[in-house]
């Protein structure tokens, strides 16, 4: 009901479940790096393909892009921002699920009924 009791409760919680949090954060970090890199690369390759073919690569077209590098870079930057935002939410969600599981286990024991 006061700050000191809450601080003690969360400290006990993290001490008793510290290994699970460390493993989860390590795995999530690796997954985040891989996902952000692959999403950004895929969007960059798709942008490069689209901007170097069809009407964008035809000099007689009104949609011709002489140097598509700027468009590809902007596409990669936007993809990086979106991928990072999504993976940040993924990280928080995985932590929240682990906290809920640990709290449920603490309150109800190892019962499979609730988890």
N, C-alpha and C positions, 0 to 999 in steps of 0.2 A: 503494500500500500504506500510505501514511500520509496525514495530513490535508492537508498542503501539496500533494502530488501530486493528490489528489482536488479540492482547491480550484482548482488550475490547470486541470485537465481540465474542470471545470464552467464556469469562466470562459471558456476557449477555446470551449467548446460554445455558450455564450450569445452570445459575440461573433460567431461565425460564423453563427448562426441568429437573431440578434436581430430582423431585419426580419420574418421569418415569425412569430415570437412576438408582435410588436407588432400585426401585421395580424390574427392569430388572436384575440388578446385583445380588440381593438377590435370585431371582428365578433361574438365571443361575448358581449361586454358588451351590445351592442345587442340581440342575440337574447334574452338573459336578461331585459332590461327589458321587451321586448315580450311574451315568454312569461309572465312573472310577472304583468304587468298583465292580459293577456287571460284567463289561468286564474282569477285572482281576480275579475275582472269577470263572467266566465261563471258561476262558482259563486255569486256574489252575486245575479245576475239569476235564476238557477235557484231559489235560496232564496227570493227575493222572490216569484217566481211561485208556488212551492209554498205559501208561508205566507200568501199573500193570496187563495187560491182553495180550493175544496173544503171539507172539514170544518174546516180551520183558520180560515176566514173566516166560517163560519156561526155566528151567535151562539147558536143553539140546540144546537149540537154540544158534546159533552163535551171535544172537542179544540180548541175555539175559542181563538184567541190574539188578545187585544184589541189589543196593540201588537207587531207582528212585527219592529220595528226591531232590538231586541236580538238576536233569533235570526239576522237577516240579518248584523248586524255580527260576531257570533261565527263564522258560516259564512265570512265574508270573511277574518277573521283566520286561521282554520284553513287556508283555501285558500292564503293568502299564505305561511304557514309551510311547507306541503307543496310549493308551487311553488318557493319559494326553496331548499328542501332538494334538490329534484330538479335544479334548474338549477345548484346548486353542484357536484353530482356530474357534471353535463354539462360544466361548465367544466373540472374536473379531468381528466375523460376525454378531452376534446379536446386538452388540453395533453399528456397522456400519449401519445396517438396521435402527435402531432407529434414528441415527443421520441423515441419508438420509430422513427419514420420517419427522423429525422435521424441517429440512431445507426446504423441499418441502412445508410443511404446512406454514412456515414463508414466503416463497416467493409467494405462490399461494393461501393462505387462506385455509379454511377448505374444499376446493373443492375435491370431490371424483374422479375427472377426472384423476389425476396423481398418486394417491396412491391406 
